[in-house]
């Protein structure tokens, strides 16, 4: 017999048949039980669940447009891999007539596709299982692409013009203290997707300098973390300005006061940085540019320098992740380990299989709603480009970071392979950075941005001023507590969601 068409009473019966067939094949080949048996057992348990039959029926029959009189599922030996939803006859005729017209008149220019904001296919399928299952899945999506939005009153940016004293009070220059004058300009620029990106740039000017210097100052562009905004850059304003460096901070699309509904954890944020930097350069407001990012902003900074701007003078990446998918898998693994006892290795294997299935669903939904692939958010795949572009990088990471492990920074440092430094700190993900780390990062940016323009005496004076700020407690300790973009409470809530809805409990949450 060349082939056979099999008919099943229900999708559950089809999967049960497939499981038994696999077991029979292994028995015939005298195979020993392996991890595949554990997965088959878990699959059998899932098939017995009533929600699975509903979801499988929705996938087979098509939840949006399947004919009411659709026949029972017929499939080849390996089911569910080549399912095609039947199109109505009118749609088929329309497509055939369109193809004939194209052959006659030549290809027509296609209208640009419009973004869809309805439910993705996994969401439509899970809605059949009940509102609780769909709500659990959508809450997981929100963690990734729609975290809490950190809006704020822009009055918190402070006054537009002010002065920073650069000589200690009571010193030799107490009568006429040296000062650095700072002027802030606010920008609203469109990104590549036409979304409004809001940014601010603080331009320093030393006492005695005329306004609007002919040579624009070098600039550090600060990129905030997830669920954060440009206010996180304010703690860097003083130490950068006294070194003659401008500071630019932006609200990435989907964050802060900028436009957009979703975040992309670095994929589109690098284009937001590109739009702001282009606007600064066109207006001749800044000279050379370095990028400083925290958490999501650190990954964005690496992606921007590696894929958008080969002329970046330096990158400071604080707590970057090497790959978004790798981070998700590590969260799942930690959640599974924390929820299991001894003798549950098989359950962990099943949880890992369920995690991969959940990642596939999330990948599809994120692509549908936010228009990017989570597998593409991987700075590790691009960081070697920085070596070829001679772009130096300073990687900061906390050794007690239990959200993004320090191994991510270690791997990025090794992959760079060029002028890259790794500074490990005895802090966690959320903690303010110690003053010594701020001093090190500021001097790293100063040496790359002021290369050839400042003498050794000026550099030494700047280092002394940073040490004085650190001694006065003005570095690190007063950092915005939300600069990391992830509070300790939100991190715990995120880990709980991952454990409950992705792979921690096969019998509960999304897979129950």
Number of C-alpha atoms within 10 A of each C-alpha: 3 3 7 9 8 12 15 14 10 15 25 21 15 21 20 15 15 16 17 13 13 14 17 12 11 15 12 9 9 9 10 8 11 10 12 13 16 16 20 19 14 20 17 16 14 18 19 13 14 12 19 20 19 20 21 21 19 22 21 20 21 19 17 12 11 15 14 7 6 10 9 14 18 17 17 13 14 10 16 17 8 9 14 11 15 13 11 11 9 9 10 12 11 11 12 12 12 12 14 12 13 12 10 9 9 10 10 8 6 6 6 6 6 6 10 11 9 10 14 18 18 19 20 18 22 26 21 19 20 13 11 13 20 19 15 17 24 16 14 21 18 14 16 19 18 19 21 15 17 18 14 13 8 10 8 9 15 10 10 12 13 13 16 17 14 18 15 13 12 9 9 10 12 11 9 9 17 17 17 22 21 22 16 19 13 14 15 16 17 17 21 12 11 10 18 21 25 23 23 20 23 24 26 30 24 19 14 10 10 9 12 10 10 9 10 18 23 25 30 31 25 26 33 31 30 30 23 25 27 26 21 22 23 19 18 18 19 22 22 23 23 22 25 20 30 27 29 29 25 29 28 35 26 24 29 25 22 21 18 16 14 20 22 24 21 28 21 24 26 26 21 29 29 18 17 26 18 13 17 18 14 10 8 13 22 23 16 18 26 27 27 28 26 27 27 26 30 29 30 34 32 31 27 26 27 24 15 14 16 15 14 22 25 29 29 27 28 27 30 30 29 25 19 21 17 14 16 17 18 15 22 26 20 16 21 23 16 11 14 14 9 6 8 12 14 15 19 20 18 23 25 21 16 23 23 15 14 19 19 14 17 23 17 19 22 21 13 18 18 18 16 17 16 22 12 13 23 21 26 22 15 19 24 19 20 26 17 13 16 16 24 21 29 21 21 25 28 22 17 16 17 14 21 23 21 22 13 18 26 18 13 25 21 15 19 21 15 18 14 21 18 16 16 17 17 12 15 20 26 21 21 18 22 16 19 15 16 19 20 15 21 22 19 18 28 24 16 19 24 18 11 8 8 12 10 8 9 12 16 11 12 21 19 12 19 26 17 14 17 19 11 9 12 18 25 20 15 12 18 16 14 20 27 25 25 21 16 13 8 14 16 13 13 18 18 16 21 25 26 23 25 32 33 31 23 25 15 14 19 22 20 15
